[in-house]
Amino acid sequence: MGFWSLERTARLLAARRRLRKAPPSLLFFTDPARTPDPEAVAGRLPRGAGIVFRGFGDPGAPARAARLAAIARARGLILLIGQDAALALRVRAHGVHLPERLAHRAGPLKRAHPRWIVTVAAHSLRAARRARAADAVVLSPALPSASPSAGAPLGPARLATLVRLAGRPVYALGGITNETARRLRDAGLVGLAAVEGLSPRT
């Protein structure tokens, strides 16, 4: 079933049917070390999927963001820029993704750019609730992850509880691949997010 099974699982999430205007079912998070060729991954994403570009201070980030923006426009993808609203404006992205510590910026960004999609990272219920102005929250780590910064995984049951209590659309990130995505189908998620799980080798 290969690359597309994760996308098929994301599209079948029950929570999506309850939304009048559903956000992307699938988000690809870039990482300089773990996804060294994000353009190649973006070129394989299905129409309507999202890219979250995270430059992490790389001086080449603006050029890479511009390349990803061009791919997104050509393929009908959604591009969010991690943290950097100025860069998002420069490359005409669809919005921004904020780290947990900057959740308070979601409201001002939405007011300044009403058409933007703003998502916020969260690692706890408290953080998810703080992001009340965001369009969606990205909870992690959902499952055991290869990320060196990942903490203890939430697991499907705990994740489902947090999703129910968060009071907003939730994506799951961390340890999600073609093989593991099915474990989260009943967690109440609006979408799935992955880093290495969307690379061609999975």
Backbone torsions as a table, in degrees:
resi	resn	phi	psi	omega
1	MET	NA	-29.2	169.0
2	GLY	61.5	-149.2	-170.5
3	PHE	-54.8	-34.9	-169.4
4	TRP	-81.4	-11.9	-176.2
5	SER	-66.8	-33.3	177.0
6	LEU	-64.4	-42.9	177.8
7	GLU	-64.3	-40.6	178.9
8	ARG	-62.8	-41.8	178.0
9	THR	-61.6	-44.3	-178.9
10	ALA	-60.5	-39.4	-178.5
11	ARG	-69.6	-20.5	-177.3
12	LEU	-90.8	0.6	-178.2
13	LEU	-62.0	127.9	-173.9
14	ALA	-62.2	-33.9	-176.3
15	ALA	-61.5	-26.1	-178.5
16	ARG	-64.4	-32.4	-176.7
17	ARG	-70.3	-15.8	-177.9
18	ARG	-91.1	-4.9	-176.8
19	LEU	-99.0	136.0	178.4
20	ARG	-66.5	-41.8	177.2
21	LYS	-129.8	98.6	-173.9
22	ALA	-77.8	137.9	174.6
23	PRO	-72.9	177.6	178.2
24	PRO	-54.3	141.2	179.2
25	SER	-77.9	-18.5	-174.1
26	LEU	-138.0	131.1	177.4
27	LEU	-119.8	129.1	173.9
28	PHE	-100.8	115.3	178.1
29	PHE	-93.8	122.3	177.4
30	THR	-79.9	156.9	177.5
31	ASP	-151.9	125.4	-175.4
32	PRO	-55.3	-36.0	-177.6
33	ALA	-88.2	-40.8	-171.3
34	ARG	-90.9	-20.0	175.2
35	THR	-131.7	74.9	-174.5
36	PRO	-66.3	-17.1	179.3
37	ASP	-126.8	69.9	-176.5
38	PRO	-64.6	-25.7	177.8
39	GLU	-62.3	-38.4	179.4
40	ALA	-64.7	-41.2	178.0
41	VAL	-66.8	-45.4	-179.6
42	ALA	-58.9	-34.9	-179.6
43	GLY	-68.6	-13.1	179.2
44	ARG	-106.2	-7.2	-177.0
45	LEU	-68.2	145.4	177.5
46	PRO	-72.1	151.9	178.8
47	ARG	-53.0	136.6	179.4
48	GLY	91.8	-11.1	177.2
49	ALA	-73.1	168.3	-178.5
50	GLY	-118.5	149.6	173.7
51	ILE	-116.2	130.2	172.4
52	VAL	-110.7	103.5	-177.8
53	PHE	-87.8	122.7	179.6
54	ARG	-118.0	109.7	-176.5
55	GLY	-80.2	-26.1	179.4
56	PHE	49.9	41.0	175.4
57	GLY	79.2	4.7	179.4
58	ASP	-64.6	126.7	179.4
59	PRO	-62.3	-20.9	177.6
60	GLY	-87.6	4.6	-175.7
61	ALA	-59.9	-43.5	-179.6
62	PRO	-59.1	-40.8	179.7
63	ALA	-66.6	-41.9	179.1
64	ARG	-67.1	-39.5	177.3
65	ALA	-60.6	-39.7	178.7
66	ALA	-64.6	-40.2	177.9
67	ARG	-64.9	-42.0	178.9
68	LEU	-67.0	-35.1	177.5
69	ALA	-63.7	-39.3	178.4
70	ALA	-65.4	-41.5	177.4
71	ILE	-63.8	-43.5	-179.4
72	ALA	-60.2	-44.5	179.7
73	ARG	-64.3	-40.0	-177.4
74	ALA	-70.9	-30.9	-173.0
75	ARG	-107.7	2.3	180.0
76	GLY	71.3	40.5	178.9
77	LEU	-104.1	163.9	176.4
78	ILE	-102.3	128.9	178.9
79	LEU	-113.9	123.8	172.6
80	LEU	-113.9	140.2	178.5
81	ILE	-103.2	130.1	179.6
82	GLY	-68.1	113.6	168.8
83	GLN	71.5	-32.9	-168.6
84	ASP	-93.3	92.3	-178.2
85	ALA	-65.6	-34.5	179.8
86	ALA	-64.5	-41.1	177.8
87	LEU	-67.4	-38.0	177.4
88	ALA	-59.2	-41.8	177.2
89	LEU	-65.3	-41.6	-175.1
90	ARG	-63.4	-39.3	-177.0
91	VAL	-98.4	5.9	179.6
92	ARG	58.7	47.9	176.5
93	ALA	-72.8	171.3	-179.0
94	HIS	-88.8	-3.6	179.7
95	GLY	159.0	-161.1	-177.2
96	VAL	-135.5	157.8	171.4
97	HIS	-118.1	126.7	-176.0
98	LEU	-104.8	141.1	171.4
99	PRO	-68.7	162.6	-175.6
100	GLU	-54.3	-40.3	-175.4
101	ARG	-67.6	-16.1	-178.9
102	LEU	-109.5	20.9	-178.8
103	ALA	-57.0	-30.5	-178.3
104	HIS	-65.4	-14.6	179.5
105	ARG	-83.1	-9.4	-176.1
106	ALA	-60.0	-46.5	-179.6
107	GLY	-60.7	-53.7	177.6
108	PRO	-57.6	-37.9	179.2
109	LEU	-67.0	-40.1	178.9
110	LYS	-65.7	-37.1	179.0
111	ARG	-70.1	-38.2	-179.6
112	ALA	-74.5	-29.9	-176.7
113	HIS	-135.5	76.5	-173.3
114	PRO	-56.7	-26.6	-177.9
115	ARG	-87.1	-8.1	-179.5
116	TRP	-70.8	150.8	166.1
117	ILE	-94.0	127.1	179.1
118	VAL	-122.2	119.9	175.7
119	THR	-115.8	157.1	-176.9
120	VAL	-134.4	136.3	175.3
121	ALA	-75.6	146.0	177.8
122	ALA	-148.8	146.1	179.9
123	HIS	-124.5	10.0	179.9
124	SER	-159.2	166.1	177.7
125	LEU	-64.1	-40.3	-179.9
126	ARG	-59.6	-44.1	180.0
127	ALA	-66.6	-39.3	179.1
128	ALA	-62.3	-40.2	-180.0
129	ARG	-71.8	-29.5	177.3
130	ARG	-65.9	-24.5	-176.8
131	ALA	-88.5	38.1	-172.5
132	ARG	-65.3	-21.4	-179.8
133	ALA	-86.4	-8.8	-177.6
134	ALA	-77.8	158.0	174.9
135	ASP	-73.6	-30.5	179.4
136	ALA	-160.7	158.1	177.6
137	VAL	-113.2	143.2	176.3
138	VAL	-110.6	104.7	-177.7
139	LEU	-88.9	136.2	178.0
140	SER	-154.2	161.9	-7.0
141	PRO	-84.8	132.0	-178.0
142	ALA	-72.3	-45.1	-176.7
143	LEU	-132.5	168.2	178.0
144	PRO	-52.5	129.7	-170.9
145	SER	-123.9	153.0	176.4
146	ALA	-81.3	-6.4	-178.8
147	SER	-64.6	131.5	179.9
148	PRO	-66.0	-19.1	-178.7
149	SER	-98.2	-0.5	-176.3
150	ALA	-70.5	140.4	175.2
151	GLY	-91.4	-158.7	178.9
152	ALA	-66.1	134.2	-178.8
153	PRO	-67.6	147.5	178.4
154	LEU	-71.5	-40.8	-175.3
155	GLY	81.9	156.5	-174.8
156	PRO	-57.6	-42.2	-176.1
157	ALA	-68.9	-49.0	179.2
158	ARG	-63.6	-41.1	178.4
159	LEU	-60.0	-45.0	-180.0
160	ALA	-59.9	-38.2	178.4
161	THR	-65.0	-45.1	179.5
162	LEU	-64.3	-39.5	178.6
163	VAL	-61.3	-43.5	-178.8
164	ARG	-64.1	-34.4	-176.1
165	LEU	-91.2	-13.9	-174.2
166	ALA	-68.2	-32.8	178.1
167	GLY	76.3	20.8	178.3
168	ARG	-158.8	164.0	178.3
169	PRO	-59.5	139.3	-175.5
170	VAL	-129.9	134.2	167.4
171	TYR	-101.2	152.5	172.5
172	ALA	-108.9	136.5	178.8
173	LEU	-132.1	143.3	175.3
174	GLY	114.1	110.1	176.5
175	GLY	74.4	16.3	-175.4
176	ILE	-95.4	120.4	179.0
177	THR	-136.1	-179.7	175.1
178	ASN	-55.7	-36.2	-175.4
179	GLU	-77.8	-32.5	-173.9
180	THR	-98.7	-17.5	-172.7
181	ALA	-57.5	-35.5	-176.8
182	ARG	-62.4	-24.1	-180.0
183	ARG	-65.9	-17.2	-175.1
184	LEU	-107.5	8.5	-175.7
185	ARG	-60.8	-30.5	-176.5
186	ASP	-103.7	18.8	-176.3
187	ALA	-87.0	-2.6	179.5
188	GLY	83.8	16.8	-176.7
189	LEU	-76.0	153.4	173.3
190	VAL	-91.6	-17.3	180.0
191	GLY	-172.9	172.8	178.9
192	LEU	-117.4	148.5	179.1
193	ALA	-130.4	144.2	-177.4
194	ALA	-149.7	157.2	175.2
195	VAL	-107.9	-88.1	179.6
196	GLU	-69.9	-20.6	-178.1
197	GLY	-63.8	-12.3	179.1
198	LEU	-107.2	7.5	177.8
199	SER	-74.6	152.9	-174.6
200	PRO	-58.4	-21.9	-175.3
201	ARG	-76.6	-11.3	-178.6
202	THR	-83.5	NA	NA
